Amino acid sequence: MPNKIHVATIGKPHGIKGAMSIIAKTRPQALIFEYPLFLEDDTLFEVSDFETHHTKVVCFSTSVPDRTHAEGMRLTKLYCDQSALFESHPEQIFNDLCQGYQVLGQDAEPIGTLIYVEFINNIPFLMLTHDEQTLHLPADIRDINHSAKTLQLTYQPS
């Protein structure tokens, strides 16, 4: 899959039947299950079922029969088709899905490069670098252009 994006990582086994915790980069985390998931070598990772447990998502795969096999899958990255994800959910700027994107002000001039998005009192803030400094800006985004890898804000920071 040439247009893949890393959307999750398999975490610790959950229980004895082969369930695995999933560390998803999307919000909500279960959003990743709307798309076919692939391993790095483009092998399909079939999810037979998933559950949301408080702050984590747990999934079952037909290719993971037990806890021992699930332990062997730990830290495996999961990918989906980037175009499909961003076409249906262009708001997915969380974590490092858009890491490295150029952040533009209202005047379309570059402000900096996105490091990640952090929530402070449930308000998303863009953490970006500019001239070797870290800036924290409210994520008031007018446009996300995934093909150009840019985020344009609705305002011009002073």
FENWOJO-V294223 format. One record per backbone hydrogen bond with DSSP energy under -0.5 kcal/mol. CO is the residue of the C=O (numbers start at 1). NH is the residue of the N-H. If there is no record, write none. Layout:
# FENWOJO-V294223
CO_NH + CO_NH
This chain:
# FENWOJO-V294223
1_4 + 3_82 + 3_83 + 5_7 + 5_80 + 7_25 + 8_78 + 9_23 + 10_75 + 12_21 + 14_19 + 16_67 + 19_14 + 20_59 + 21_11 + 22_24 + 22_57 + 23_9 + 28_31 + 29_32 + 30_33 + 31_34 + 32_35 + 37_45 + 38_79 + 39_42 + 43_39 + 44_46 + 45_37 + 46_48 + 46_62 + 49_60 + 51_53 + 51_58 + 52_54 + 53_56 + 56_53 + 57_22 + 58_51 + 59_20 + 60_48 + 60_49 + 61_64 + 63_65 + 66_70 + 67_71 + 68_72 + 69_73 + 70_73 + 71_74 + 73_76 + 76_10 + 78_7 + 78_8 + 79_38 + 80_5 + 80_82 + 81_85 + 82_86 + 83_87 + 84_88 + 85_89 + 89_92 + 91_93 + 94_97 + 96_99 + 98_101 + 101_114 + 102_104 + 102_151 + 103_111 + 103_112 + 104_153 + 105_108 + 109_105 + 112_103 + 113_129 + 114_100 + 116_127 + 118_120 + 118_125 + 119_121 + 120_123 + 122_124 + 123_120 + 124_139 + 125_118 + 126_128 + 126_137 + 127_115 + 127_116 + 128_135 + 129_113 + 130_133 + 133_130 + 133_135 + 135_128 + 135_137 + 137_126 + 138_140 + 139_141 + 140_154 + 143_152 + 144_146 + 145_149 + 145_150 + 149_102 + 150_145 + 151_104 + 151_153 + 152_142 + 152_143 + 155_106 + 155_157
